[in-house]
Amino acid sequence: SKTGLKFGSLILQAAMGQRASKRDGRRSIATPGSSFLNGAARPESKAEEPTTPSIKVQYPFRCEDRSKIPDELLEGPFEDFGISEDVYATFYLLARNATPDMYSISPFKNPDVLYPPSVQNSTTWIDCGNSTAVAALHQKGLLSFPSRESCESAASPAFEVDVRGQTVMMHTLETSTEFYHQVFASGNATVFLLRFICCTWVFSQVYLQEFRSVRALLRYHDFSRWFLPLKGEEVRNSWAICIPIIQYMVLQCITIVSFLVICAFDEPFDIVMNSLAFTFIAEVGSVFNDPLVHRMANTCIKDLPEGYPVIKYLYPEYQLSNAVNDDGTYTDGGWYICEEEEKAGLLSDYRVRHNEAAYPQQHRRAKVFLEILIFALPAFCILLGAWHSHCREEPNAKECHLEHLRFPRFDL
């Protein structure tokens, strides 16, 4: 009967640590989502998904007790979005889901969360006694001082030659030119076209995939700050917002350095190989995430309070058992929802169903600013690098002296 099923559901909820109502006067036990009632009490062997439908009463979502579903979760229309499965997102989820009763995100307290996973060389022969040649090398930045002593300390003796009846010791000066000194310093039209193509290739990878991950994490952060209190959880570990910011800084550095290096080489083979290398570096977070997710999804949280079922750190894939118990009853207090439900919640740890208009988007402006910056900053660095390289080769050029640079004047 319905009464019997409801009574059985209440007993099961109490045994599995479901959150009790205030009227019961019992201690509330919060699991990162009762969601982790993922059928987590099942043994390691794969069990069949629950097939018994939950009792429904004229609602477009599942529930056992309508009063346990906050009204804020039901304000539609809804849309789904996901965060990328890379090491940044996984670290963010582990940090955000950590609670004092469950586990610590600190690797010192909880070892389970610790998972160790020049563009041109040249050789110059010089007579250090020739003040004109020494001054020329100093002007190019190859010698610290335009003196014979500076030349002899930086260069190595090579051989002796007879110059107009005098024996002169020739020295060898070996230098390496850093990439930021050679931006657009050489190359023909074909090389410039190839540089443009490779820079576009790297930027497309960074912007369309990696920067998209940063934006998704910022959206997830706004959602979690709204969603967790509705589930009776305190928002903890707010420093987790630093993770997408760090990811963005890494992507910005990769983009700038890759552009400068690509524009510094003048050999087509070197240009293409460097663009491939930087593309791989940008994808490192995704490449090494698979073993990390597999490990955390199969590692059980230790030393849980009495009454908790077996719970794992992550549930990365959608499963009906995330929201439905083995007997077919629905976990009203859980974080997870089913595909057919019209309700805000988690479809998996990496997928969210929400109505963006139902809660404040605190990082909306930050996302716009970061998007503008990822276009503007690499372009500015390329122009600055080209100006620096040009002035290094021709230090007496008019445009290389700040007093000759004209900036727009604004009358106040």
Number of C-alpha atoms within 10 A of each C-alpha: 6 8 8 9 15 15 12 13 20 17 12 16 21 14 13 20 20 24 21 18 12 9 6 8 8 10 11 14 18 22 27 21 23 25 28 24 30 26 22 20 16 14 9 9 6 7 11 8 15 18 13 12 12 19 16 14 12 7 10 12 18 26 20 20 17 14 10 15 19 13 11 15 19 19 16 15 13 17 13 14 14 18 20 20 18 20 21 19 25 23 17 20 19 18 22 22 23 18 18 8 13 19 20 18 21 13 11 10 10 13 11 19 21 12 11 5 7 13 16 14 10 9 10 12 15 21 20 24 16 11 13 12 14 21 19 13 19 17 18 14 13 19 19 13 15 19 16 15 11 15 25 18 11 15 19 15 16 12 11 13 12 9 9 7 7 9 10 15 16 20 20 19 21 14 14 12 14 14 19 22 23 25 25 24 19 14 16 9 8 11 18 16 12 18 25 14 14 21 22 14 14 22 25 14 17 23 18 10 14 21 23 14 23 25 23 17 24 22 20 23 22 18 23 17 19 18 22 19 11 17 22 14 17 12 15 15 14 11 10 16 17 11 19 21 16 13 19 20 14 12 22 21 15 19 25 19 18 24 26 24 25 28 28 29 25 23 13 15 9 15 21 17 13 18 23 15 12 21 20 15 13 19 16 13 19 16 14 13 19 14 13 18 20 13 17 20 16 14 15 16 16 13 10 15 11 9 12 21 19 19 26 19 23 24 22 17 13 18 19 21 25 28 31 29 24 19 15 18 24 26 30 25 26 25 26 30 29 21 14 9 16 21 25 26 26 26 27 22 22 21 19 21 22 24 20 18 11 17 14 12 15 14 14 13 10 12 17 11 11 18 15 11 13 21 14 11 14 21 16 12 16 20 14 14 22 21 17 19 20 20 18 18 15 14 16 11 11 12 15 16 11 8 8 9 9 8 6 5 6 5 4 3
